[in-house]
């Protein structure tokens, strides 16, 4: 066996290790990297502004965050008359060969997930050479904020 990783040590609040339950070490390490990227997103220069309309349907209301793929906005769906989160692929990423195919694949796979702790994915929208994923908007603290509030940046499995 290998020596335990210090990042997997029990937290002060619980005696449980900070690791995903039932996952092998490689997958857990991969998840930790992905969570880190989500929790501490890459800051991009905003491409969009409040009031802009995407795909003749989604009115951008408030910037929620940005990451390696683009920006996430609170948007008003003018057709269904409801709020959604809109993840808009950045122009820089959209120029990469295969970027749209990757986003389509991400959308298809994410739509298959169904759990109370996973945001629901609705659809992929394309307009004027740009693409965005529409998803459930959940008003609350960001993952970055929640991780900053926990010892060693760990969340409980509860």
Backbone as CSV, one residue per row, in Angstrom:
resi,resn,N_x,N_y,N_z,CA_x,CA_y,CA_z,C_x,C_y,C_z
1,UNK,0.811,-1.190,0.000,0.000,0.000,0.000,0.845,1.240,0.000
2,UNK,0.184,2.346,-0.135,0.857,3.633,-0.121,0.514,4.353,1.161
3,UNK,1.355,5.306,1.531,1.113,6.096,2.741,-0.108,6.972,2.522
4,UNK,-0.865,7.216,3.594,-2.044,8.072,3.447,-1.652,9.485,3.049
5,UNK,-2.440,10.088,2.243,-2.252,11.463,1.793,-2.702,12.387,2.922
6,UNK,-1.890,13.408,3.239,-2.230,14.334,4.318,-3.543,15.056,4.054
7,UNK,-3.900,15.254,2.782,-5.154,15.942,2.470,-6.369,15.087,2.796
8,UNK,-6.167,13.814,3.059,-7.260,12.915,3.378,-7.427,12.776,4.897
9,UNK,-6.699,13.590,5.671,-6.760,13.497,7.122,-8.126,13.906,7.631
10,UNK,-8.534,13.369,8.800,-9.821,13.756,9.374,-9.858,15.248,9.672
11,UNK,-11.024,15.840,9.585,-11.191,17.246,9.925,-11.349,17.373,11.427
12,UNK,-11.266,18.611,11.939,-11.448,18.831,13.367,-12.878,18.564,13.798
13,UNK,-13.850,18.846,12.926,-15.255,18.703,13.286,-15.726,17.265,13.271
14,UNK,-15.114,16.440,12.432,-15.515,15.045,12.346,-14.277,14.186,12.364
15,UNK,-14.428,12.925,12.594,-13.310,12.002,12.540,-13.287,11.261,11.218
16,UNK,-14.044,11.755,10.244,-14.109,11.098,8.949,-13.101,11.735,8.002
17,UNK,-12.428,10.923,7.187,-11.493,11.505,6.223,-12.230,12.341,5.176
18,UNK,-11.533,13.327,4.626,-12.097,14.185,3.583,-11.882,13.525,2.237
19,UNK,-12.658,12.528,1.923,-12.540,11.871,0.630,-13.899,11.405,0.180
20,UNK,-14.107,11.342,-1.140,-15.371,10.810,-1.636,-15.517,9.348,-1.223
21,UNK,-16.692,8.986,-0.788,-16.959,7.634,-0.331,-17.047,6.681,-1.517
22,UNK,-16.356,5.529,-1.415,-16.493,4.483,-2.414,-15.770,4.722,-3.724
23,UNK,-14.859,5.688,-3.794,-14.153,5.956,-5.042,-12.704,5.531,-4.903
24,UNK,-12.118,5.011,-5.977,-10.715,4.630,-5.891,-9.838,5.883,-5.829
25,UNK,-8.577,5.700,-5.457,-7.671,6.821,-5.230,-7.497,7.695,-6.466
26,UNK,-7.354,7.089,-7.640,-7.168,7.868,-8.864,-8.381,8.756,-9.127
27,UNK,-9.579,8.170,-9.014,-10.787,8.943,-9.272,-10.944,10.041,-8.232
28,UNK,-10.620,9.739,-6.972,-10.712,10.743,-5.910,-9.761,11.901,-6.191
29,UNK,-8.554,11.605,-6.651,-7.589,12.657,-6.972,-8.093,13.495,-8.144
30,UNK,-8.666,12.840,-9.144,-9.225,13.558,-10.288,-10.362,14.460,-9.835
31,UNK,-11.245,13.940,-8.981,-12.341,14.756,-8.458,-11.825,15.939,-7.670
32,UNK,-10.781,15.737,-6.862,-10.222,16.833,-6.077,-9.716,17.940,-6.990
33,UNK,-9.084,17.572,-8.108,-8.608,18.558,-9.068,-9.775,19.307,-9.686
34,UNK,-10.819,18.582,-10.081,-11.986,19.230,-10.683,-12.679,20.141,-9.684
35,UNK,-12.830,19.682,-8.438,-13.469,20.513,-7.411,-12.648,21.773,-7.181
36,UNK,-11.330,21.641,-7.174,-10.462,22.800,-7.001,-10.677,23.806,-8.123
37,UNK,-10.806,23.315,-9.365,-11.021,24.210,-10.497,-12.380,24.885,-10.414
38,UNK,-13.383,24.169,-9.915,-14.713,24.750,-9.769,-14.728,25.751,-8.627
39,UNK,-14.115,25.367,-7.514,-14.144,26.196,-6.321,-13.292,27.449,-6.464
40,UNK,-12.231,27.372,-7.218,-11.329,28.499,-7.409,-11.199,28.743,-8.912
41,UNK,-12.240,29.301,-9.529,-12.275,29.422,-10.982,-11.233,30.389,-11.531
42,UNK,-10.890,30.160,-12.762,-10.005,31.063,-13.487,-10.812,32.320,-13.799
43,UNK,-10.275,33.468,-13.479,-10.979,34.710,-13.758,-10.781,35.080,-15.226
44,UNK,-11.844,35.292,-15.918,-11.802,35.717,-17.310,-12.369,37.120,-17.412
45,UNK,-11.962,37.835,-18.432,-12.562,39.138,-18.681,-13.988,38.913,-19.161
46,UNK,-14.931,39.620,-18.578,-16.344,39.434,-18.920,-16.583,39.765,-20.384
47,UNK,-17.222,38.836,-21.081,-17.571,39.045,-22.488,-18.989,39.567,-22.616
48,UNK,-19.799,39.347,-21.601,-21.221,39.649,-21.641,-21.556,40.713,-20.610
49,UNK,-22.712,41.314,-20.766,-23.161,42.373,-19.856,-24.639,42.146,-19.512
50,UNK,-25.065,42.604,-18.328,-26.492,42.514,-17.993,-27.335,43.198,-19.056
51,UNK,-28.474,42.593,-19.353,-29.390,43.137,-20.349,-29.205,42.551,-21.736
52,UNK,-28.046,41.944,-22.013,-27.852,41.319,-23.323,-28.744,40.089,-23.442
53,UNK,-29.103,39.776,-24.691,-29.963,38.624,-24.980,-29.129,37.566,-25.686
54,UNK,-29.211,36.335,-25.197,-28.532,35.214,-25.844,-29.583,34.353,-26.514
55,UNK,-29.336,33.992,-27.768,-30.197,33.096,-28.548,-31.637,33.612,-28.637
56,UNK,-31.803,34.917,-28.686,-33.134,35.540,-28.784,-34.094,35.066,-27.708
57,UNK,-33.544,34.597,-26.584,-34.411,33.998,-25.569,-34.002,34.328,-24.137
58,UNK,-32.713,34.343,-23.863,-32.232,34.446,-22.482,-31.666,35.835,-22.215
59,UNK,-32.317,36.569,-21.327,-31.845,37.902,-20.962,-30.921,37.792,-19.754
60,UNK,-29.671,38.207,-19.957,-28.692,38.125,-18.882,-29.022,39.140,-17.798
61,UNK,-29.068,38.657,-16.563,-29.420,39.535,-15.447,-28.247,39.842,-14.531
62,UNK,-27.526,38.780,-14.119,-26.457,38.973,-13.145,-25.366,37.939,-13.378
63,UNK,-24.109,38.402,-13.373,-22.960,37.522,-13.509,-22.830,36.697,-12.236
64,UNK,-22.672,35.378,-12.386,-22.545,34.484,-11.239,-21.117,33.998,-11.045
65,UNK,-20.358,33.884,-12.121,-18.987,33.413,-11.997,-18.381,33.097,-13.343
66,UNK,-17.103,32.744,-13.310,-16.422,32.356,-14.532,-15.453,31.236,-14.209
67,UNK,-15.090,30.513,-15.249,-14.161,29.406,-15.082,-13.431,29.150,-16.376
68,UNK,-12.832,28.004,-16.475,-12.034,27.664,-17.631,-12.816,27.609,-18.925
69,UNK,-14.118,27.334,-18.867,-14.931,27.203,-20.082,-15.634,28.493,-20.484
70,UNK,-15.870,29.384,-19.548,-16.596,30.606,-19.889,-17.230,31.239,-18.681
71,UNK,-18.361,31.895,-18.900,-19.058,32.630,-17.848,-20.393,31.981,-17.524
72,UNK,-20.807,32.134,-16.280,-22.120,31.668,-15.849,-22.922,32.886,-15.409
73,UNK,-24.126,32.977,-15.931,-25.015,34.109,-15.670,-26.363,33.644,-15.155
74,UNK,-26.956,34.442,-14.292,-28.374,34.311,-14.001,-29.068,34.946,-15.197
75,UNK,-29.983,34.200,-15.796,-30.672,34.699,-16.984,-32.169,34.467,-16.847
76,UNK,-32.920,35.334,-17.485,-34.376,35.169,-17.530,-34.731,34.530,-18.865
77,UNK,-35.355,33.354,-18.794,-35.823,32.664,-20.000,-37.123,33.350,-20.400
78,UNK,-37.081,34.124,-21.489,-38.252,34.906,-21.895,-39.359,34.028,-22.465
79,UNK,-39.040,32.830,-22.915,-40.058,31.928,-23.437,-40.821,31.238,-22.306
80,UNK,-40.089,30.671,-21.352,-40.730,29.943,-20.254,-41.005,30.820,-19.031
81,UNK,-40.512,32.058,-19.080,-40.722,33.028,-18.005,-40.241,32.506,-16.649
82,UNK,-38.965,32.122,-16.634,-38.358,31.648,-15.395,-36.865,31.968,-15.404
83,UNK,-36.259,31.877,-14.222,-34.830,32.104,-14.107,-34.072,30.807,-14.337
84,UNK,-32.939,30.915,-15.026,-32.038,29.784,-15.260,-30.606,30.280,-15.074
85,UNK,-29.713,29.333,-14.876,-28.285,29.651,-14.953,-27.862,29.335,-16.383
86,UNK,-27.093,30.221,-16.970,-26.661,30.073,-18.354,-25.141,30.054,-18.377
87,UNK,-24.566,28.920,-18.750,-23.110,28.766,-18.854,-22.732,28.990,-20.309
88,UNK,-22.157,30.160,-20.605,-21.837,30.550,-21.975,-20.377,30.227,-22.269
89,UNK,-20.151,29.433,-23.298,-18.813,29.077,-23.730,-18.079,30.334,-24.181
90,UNK,-16.875,30.548,-23.674,-16.126,31.763,-24.029,-15.732,31.730,-25.506
91,UNK,-15.557,32.906,-26.083,-15.139,33.012,-27.490,-13.784,32.352,-27.685
92,UNK,-12.898,32.499,-26.703,-11.559,31.904,-26.775,-11.647,30.382,-26.849
93,UNK,-12.480,29.777,-26.023,-12.638,28.326,-26.001,-13.399,27.857,-27.246
94,UNK,-14.384,28.629,-27.684,-15.206,28.248,-28.844,-14.365,28.091,-30.110
95,UNK,-13.217,28.747,-30.167,-12.339,28.640,-31.347,-11.560,27.327,-31.384
96,UNK,-11.493,26.633,-30.275,-10.753,25.375,-30.235,-11.483,24.321,-31.052
97,UNK,-10.761,23.550,-31.866,-11.407,22.455,-32.596,-12.005,21.454,-31.598
98,UNK,-13.226,21.108,-31.807,-13.874,20.127,-30.943,-14.505,20.692,-29.687
99,UNK,-14.393,22.000,-29.447,-14.940,22.579,-28.216,-16.454,22.400,-28.133
100,UNK,-17.142,22.647,-29.228,-18.598,22.508,-29.223,-19.010,21.048,-29.040
101,UNK,-18.269,20.134,-29.661,-18.550,18.711,-29.462,-18.360,18.313,-28.002
102,UNK,-17.332,18.850,-27.371,-17.090,18.577,-25.952,-18.236,19.108,-25.107
103,UNK,-18.698,20.307,-25.414,-19.815,20.886,-24.667,-21.094,20.073,-24.877
104,UNK,-21.319,19.621,-26.103,-22.489,18.768,-26.367,-22.416,17.484,-25.549
105,UNK,-21.240,16.877,-25.523,-21.046,15.640,-24.764,-21.253,15.892,-23.268
106,UNK,-20.684,16.985,-22.759,-20.862,17.352,-21.352,-22.346,17.512,-21.026
107,UNK,-23.067,18.172,-21.900,-24.495,18.400,-21.687,-25.261,17.081,-21.675
108,UNK,-24.998,16.227,-22.651,-25.676,14.920,-22.710,-25.428,14.105,-21.450
109,UNK,-24.173,14.023,-21.036,-23.843,13.220,-19.862,-24.407,13.838,-18.577
110,UNK,-24.328,15.135,-18.459,-24.834,15.798,-17.251,-26.350,15.669,-17.128
111,UNK,-27.047,15.629,-18.256,-28.513,15.473,-18.219,-28.932,14.129,-17.655
112,UNK,-28.035,13.134,-17.723,-28.347,11.804,-17.211,-28.232,11.715,-15.693
113,UNK,-27.573,12.705,-15.072,-27.401,12.688,-13.624,-28.660,13.197,-12.940
114,UNK,-29.029,12.529,-11.870,-30.210,12.939,-11.123,-29.945,12.709,-9.641
115,UNK,-29.670,13.795,-8.922,-29.403,13.719,-7.491,-29.731,15.076,-6.894
116,UNK,-30.207,15.069,-5.659,-30.604,16.324,-5.019,-29.445,17.300,-4.840
117,UNK,-28.219,16.818,-4.863,-27.053,17.685,-4.687,-26.354,18.033,-5.998
118,UNK,-26.980,17.734,-7.108,-26.422,18.057,-8.416,-27.412,18.955,-9.147
119,UNK,-26.911,20.065,-9.643,-27.764,20.991,-10.384,-28.293,20.292,-11.639
120,UNK,-29.570,20.543,-11.964,-30.168,19.935,-13.161,-29.735,20.700,-14.405
121,UNK,-29.387,19.945,-15.434,-29.027,20.523,-16.731,-30.261,20.429,-17.624
122,UNK,-30.589,21.534,-18.282,-31.771,21.543,-19.132,-31.439,21.282,-20.601
123,UNK,-30.585,22.136,-21.190,-30.385,22.035,-22.634,-29.102,22.735,-23.057
124,UNK,-28.745,22.537,-24.323,-27.652,23.238,-24.967,-28.263,24.182,-25.990
125,UNK,-27.888,25.431,-25.925,-28.392,26.439,-26.858,-27.239,26.925,-27.718
126,UNK,-27.487,27.126,-29.008,-26.475,27.651,-29.916,-27.061,28.835,-30.671
127,UNK,-26.241,29.895,-30.809,-26.666,31.073,-31.556,-25.444,31.877,-31.987
128,UNK,-25.430,32.273,-33.239,-24.379,33.140,-33.795,-22.982,32.625,-33.463
129,UNK,-22.772,31.325,-33.627,-21.462,30.746,-33.389,-21.071,30.578,-31.938
130,UNK,-21.998,30.809,-31.038,-21.733,30.659,-29.609,-22.658,29.584,-29.048
131,UNK,-22.262,29.013,-27.925,-23.045,27.945,-27.310,-23.130,28.186,-25.812
132,UNK,-24.216,27.695,-25.216,-24.419,27.827,-23.774,-25.249,26.659,-23.268
133,UNK,-24.987,26.275,-22.045,-25.782,25.255,-21.371,-26.754,25.972,-20.445
134,UNK,-28.024,25.596,-20.520,-28.999,26.126,-19.570,-29.154,25.108,-18.451
135,UNK,-29.214,25.631,-17.231,-29.321,24.751,-16.076,-30.128,25.418,-14.978
136,UNK,-30.489,24.603,-14.017,-31.234,25.069,-12.860,-30.436,26.155,-12.143
137,UNK,-31.118,27.242,-11.766,-30.483,28.280,-10.964,-30.824,28.016,-9.509
138,UNK,-29.791,27.915,-8.680,-29.982,27.735,-7.243,-29.348,28.930,-6.562
139,UNK,-30.148,29.712,-5.878,-29.662,30.898,-5.200,-28.996,30.477,-3.894
140,UNK,-27.771,30.874,-3.713,-27.062,30.520,-2.490,-25.592,30.842,-2.602
141,UNK,-24.829,30.332,-1.652,-23.386,30.570,-1.630,-22.684,29.746,-2.697
142,UNK,-21.552,30.260,-3.160,-20.756,29.543,-4.147,-19.983,28.411,-3.477
143,UNK,-19.543,27.455,-4.277,-18.710,26.378,-3.771,-17.422,26.954,-3.199
144,UNK,-16.867,27.953,-3.849,-15.660,28.626,-3.354,-15.885,29.131,-1.932
145,UNK,-16.975,29.804,-1.692,-17.295,30.332,-0.363,-17.445,29.193,0.652
146,UNK,-18.190,28.157,0.292,-18.416,27.043,1.218,-17.120,26.344,1.602
147,UNK,-16.235,26.126,0.625,-14.955,25.482,0.922,-14.074,26.352,1.808
148,UNK,-14.126,27.658,1.604,-13.347,28.575,2.446,-13.816,28.563,3.893
149,UNK,-15.051,28.197,4.139,-15.603,28.187,5.496,-15.304,26.904,6.255
150,UNK,-14.781,25.895,5.583,-14.555,24.583,6.192,-13.076,24.349,6.490
151,UNK,-12.776,23.644,7.582,-11.372,23.280,7.848,-10.826,22.446,6.697
152,UNK,-9.660,22.754,6.259,-8.960,22.043,5.183,-9.754,22.023,3.874
153,UNK,-10.753,22.902,3.741,-11.519,22.969,2.493,-12.312,21.729,2.188
154,UNK,-12.752,21.003,3.208,-13.496,19.751,3.021,-14.982,19.961,3.292
155,UNK,-15.793,19.313,2.527,-17.238,19.292,2.768,-17.611,17.918,3.273
156,UNK,-18.621,17.848,4.131,-19.064,16.555,4.611,-19.896,15.878,3.531
157,UNK,-20.057,14.579,3.637,-20.863,13.833,2.668,-22.339,13.893,3.013
158,UNK,-22.691,14.511,4.112,-24.100,14.631,4.526,-24.818,15.711,3.771
